Amino acid sequence: MPSARINGIRLHYEDSGEGEPVVLVMGQAAGGRAWHLHQVPALVDAGYRAVTFHNRGVPPTDECPDGFTVDDLVADTAGLAEHLGLAPCRFVGVSLGAYVVQELMLARPQLVRQGVLMATRGRTDVLRAAMTNAERALYDSGLDLPVAYTAWVRALQNLSPATLDDDRRVQDWLELFEFSPQPQGPGVRAQLDLDVPEGRLDAYRDVDVPCLVVGFADDVILPPHLGREVADAIPGAVYQEIKGCGHYGYLERPDEVNRVLMEFFGDGPAARPSAPGDVELG
């Protein structure tokens, strides 16, 4: 995995394929390798160049244990795109990564050709605040939970009822979660201090970049109504909602997610504003 010195830190990235570049920004406490299960192969097969990376806080990128801000993550994303000579290009983010792309479209719009925001939000509501506070408290307690327990909780939080009710599929997911636990460490703890401040929905009314917002219908971490708010705030943004998947929709329903991405990138049906109401894919 190559690395580059960006904004004073060592940032690890992967660069796959040739063609028009797409930078994929991962969510909280997850490495950029997750994109390589489904999205990177699909993009490369379609003739795109896919660049993924580990955000600061997630090894092997520098952990920055003293803390950092979303602005730092935005600067890292912009810095990598400039370092590799990609801009202006397409950016795709999920969860925390979507928040980073939203802020990038405001701070450095000249770098962004199109933005895709999956499982996103533009404000912190009571339940999301409680969830983050609970995660901080658990981490700070020093408790070492059994791997089997954390796998079960991770499945409940991130998968759809359709998957949870399918014994074969959910067994595969549980084994995956036990085999590949989420990263831990001071950098991951620093990411838990990142939150969406008040007023961001109003700020996003100034975004002037073609944008697609994707909600996952069964997402309990960042439910689709929060993403719809972002789409409503960004002028001209397109909203798509994909059924039968939770927060890990890009892994749970990869074919649908990839199809929506390709249509948006190619100025196909997903790139055109829909009639009032949702566009639901099943």
C-alpha angles and dihedrals in degrees: 000000000000122000138201134200103246123171092342097308135095107248119191119213143164125223118200134178134353134267133055109001127244120189114205119203118201129216134247119319093354133112126234090246089083089076090060094069094072118340101055095050091048093049094047091047088052091054101261130129109235121203120189131174145175111255118233107278094042116089137266082037110072111282097215092206093188088071139255141208137242086254087062090053090049091050091049092052092048091044093053092049090051093044091055093041093240104132134144089040145128121284126199122189135177126202107324087007090057090053088052091052091048091054091044090056088056099040101038108015092158089069095055124080094172133353128211118194118192124187093354143152140195099208142029115246127194096268095047090049091050091049093052093046090051092050091051092048092049093050093046092049090068092225115158105211120203113265092235090055095049090048091054093048091046090053093051092048100045110029133073125248088249090063096038091054093051107085096200096047096044091048089056091050093048091052090049092051092049092048094044109035118185116267118268131196143092093300092055089048089052090055089058088066092062113099140159110262124217117275100035094119089058090047092054090063085079094058110118101182128104104261140187121196117198122196125193109222098219097038110136095174095058107003119210096253088069091054091047088057090057091048090050090051098049110076111245095000118155120224123208126178122199119205128218099034141092133206090312091057093136087062099032097048101018096154092057093043092049092047092053091048094051093047091051093046091048094047089247129144094302091057094059121083111259129225116272111297134031130324101219122192121200 
